Amino acid sequence: MSPKTTRTVSMFLANSQELLAKQNLPRIVKCLQQLSEEDIWWRPNSASNSIGNLVLHLSGNVRQWIVSGLGGAEFRRERDREFAEHGPIRREVLGKQLRETVRDACRVLAQLSDDSLSRKYDIQGFHVTGLDAVFHVTEHFGYHSGQIIYITKLKRAQDLKFTHLPVIKPAIKKAGAG
């Protein structure tokens, strides 16, 4: 972490890495593992995307916005191809590509500073701050993760058990308390 990074920025960047690498990525990988190759490329209709398309799209988006946009790595994206693909690209290939992209993005996020988050960048035709870019990617990744989970639930017809709420013990009333 850069010496010019405040505690709040450090927390924001750590949370962004957590959302990408520890929460949403494992859920997507688990969905890929539970589906057949045919189900990964299933589309409910011609206006919708398959899980395979969404994984390709997330890899392209994260690489364009974080790895290239903020990190400066060379990258040429063909966004329309992410949605035009009909597969089959094997689940192992999709999972590996997404894991590598998220790993590379987390390396970039770990190096960002207050200055890099307030600096302006031109990414995908948008003039945004580094903060805008990081926020966009984490929100976008979560949005499409939800779609992937929903499609997986549709195809598997079962709860994927991704939500774990804390157990709250009922309060014990003290003797004489009203």
C-alpha positions in Angstrom: 0.0 0.0 0.0 1.3 3.5 -0.8 2.4 5.7 2.0 -0.2 8.3 0.8 -3.1 6.1 1.6 -5.5 6.9 4.3 -7.1 4.4 6.5 -10.5 4.9 4.8 -9.0 4.3 1.4 -7.2 1.2 2.6 -10.5 -0.1 4.0 -12.4 0.7 0.7 -9.7 -1.1 -1.4 -9.6 -4.1 1.0 -13.4 -4.3 0.9 -13.4 -4.1 -2.9 -10.9 -7.0 -3.1 -13.0 -9.0 -0.6 -16.2 -8.5 -2.6 -14.4 -9.5 -5.9 -12.2 -12.4 -4.7 -13.7 -13.8 -1.6 -17.4 -13.3 -2.0 -18.6 -13.1 -5.6 -15.8 -15.0 -7.5 -16.2 -18.2 -5.4 -20.0 -18.1 -5.9 -19.6 -17.8 -9.7 -17.0 -20.7 -9.7 -19.4 -22.8 -7.6 -22.2 -22.1 -10.1 -20.0 -23.2 -13.0 -19.1 -26.4 -11.2 -22.7 -27.3 -10.6 -23.9 -26.9 -14.2 -23.5 -28.9 -17.3 -21.6 -27.3 -20.2 -25.0 -27.0 -22.0 -26.5 -25.2 -19.0 -23.6 -22.8 -18.9 -24.4 -21.7 -22.4 -28.2 -21.8 -22.1 -30.1 -18.6 -22.8 -33.7 -18.1 -21.8 -34.3 -16.1 -24.9 -32.4 -14.3 -27.6 -32.4 -11.0 -25.7 -30.7 -12.6 -22.7 -27.2 -13.8 -21.9 -25.9 -17.2 -20.8 -23.7 -17.7 -17.7 -20.8 -18.2 -20.2 -21.5 -14.8 -21.7 -21.6 -13.2 -18.3 -18.3 -14.8 -17.2 -16.6 -13.6 -20.4 -18.2 -10.1 -19.9 -17.0 -9.9 -16.3 -13.5 -10.9 -17.3 -13.5 -8.2 -20.0 -14.9 -5.5 -17.8 -12.6 -6.1 -14.8 -9.6 -6.3 -17.1 -10.5 -3.2 -19.0 -11.5 -1.0 -16.0 -9.0 -2.1 -13.3 -6.1 -4.1 -14.8 -5.7 -1.9 -17.8 -7.6 1.3 -16.9 -6.1 1.8 -13.5 -3.1 -0.5 -13.7 -1.9 0.5 -17.1 -1.6 -3.0 -18.5 -2.0 -3.4 -22.3 -5.5 -4.8 -23.2 -7.7 -4.7 -26.2 -11.3 -5.6 -25.5 -13.9 -6.8 -28.0 -17.0 -6.4 -25.8 -19.5 -7.4 -28.4 -17.8 -10.8 -28.7 -18.4 -11.5 -25.0 -22.2 -11.5 -25.7 -22.1 -13.0 -29.2 -20.3 -16.2 -28.0 -22.4 -19.3 -27.9 -19.8 -21.7 -26.6 -19.0 -24.2 -25.7 -16.0 -22.8 -23.8 -15.4 -25.3 -21.0 -16.2 -24.3 -17.4 -12.5 -24.9 -16.5 -11.4 -22.3 -19.0 -14.0 -19.8 -18.0 -13.2 -20.2 -14.3 -9.5 -20.0 -14.9 -9.9 -16.8 -17.0 -12.1 -15.2 -14.4 -9.9 -16.2 -11.4 -6.8 -14.8 -13.2 -8.5 -11.6 -14.0 -9.7 -11.1 -10.4 -6.2 -11.9 -9.1 -4.7 -9.4 -11.5 -7.3 -6.8 -10.5 -6.6 -7.4 -6.8 -2.9 -6.8 -7.3 -3.7 -3.4 -8.9 -6.2 -2.5 -6.1 -3.5 -3.3 -3.5 -1.2 -0.7 -5.1 -3.7 2.2 -5.4 -3.3 5.3 -3.3 -5.5 8.3 -2.5 -3.9 10.1 -5.5 -4.7 7.3 -7.9 -8.3 7.1 -6.7 -8.9 10.9 -7.2 -7.0 11.0 -10.5 -9.1 11.1 -13.7 -8.9 8.2 -16.2 -10.5 7.6 -19.6 -11.9 4.1 -19.5 -14.3 2.7 -22.1 -15.2 6.2 -23.3 -15.9 7.4 -19.8 -13.9 10.1 -18.0 -13.9 8.8 -14.4 -11.9 9.0 -11.2 -10.1 5.9 -9.9 -12.7 5.7 -7.2 -15.5 5.7 -9.8 -13.8 2.9 -11.6 -13.3 0.7 -8.5 -16.9 1.3 -7.4 -18.2 0.6 -10.9 -16.3 -2.7 -11.1 -17.4 -4.0 -7.7 -21.0 -3.1 -8.2 -21.0 -4.5 -11.8 -19.4 -7.7 -10.7 -22.0 -8.2 -7.9 -24.9 -7.4 -10.3 -23.8 -10.1 -12.8 -22.9 -12.5 -10.0 -26.6 -12.3 -8.9 -27.7 -13.1 -12.5 -25.4 -16.1 -12.6 -26.7 -17.3 -9.2 -30.3 -16.8 -10.4 -29.8 -18.8 -13.6 -28.0 -21.5 -11.7 -31.0 -21.7 -9.3 -33.4 -21.9 -12.3 -31.4 -24.8 -13.8 -30.7 -26.7 -10.6 -34.0 -25.9 -8.7 -32.3 -25.8 -5.4 -31.0 -23.3 -2.8 -27.2 -22.8 -3.3 -26.8 -21.9 0.4 -24.7 -18.8 -0.3 -26.4 -16.7 2.4 -25.3 -17.3 5.9 -26.9 -15.0 8.5 -25.6 -14.7 12.0 -27.5 -16.6 14.7 -29.1 -14.2 17.0 -29.9 -15.5 20.4 -33.1 -14.2 22.0 -32.6 -11.8 24.8 -33.1 -13.3 28.2 -35.3 -11.1 30.4 -33.9 -10.4 33.8 -36.0 -11.2 36.9 -38.2 -8.3 37.8 -37.7 -6.6 34.4 -40.9 -5.4 32.9 
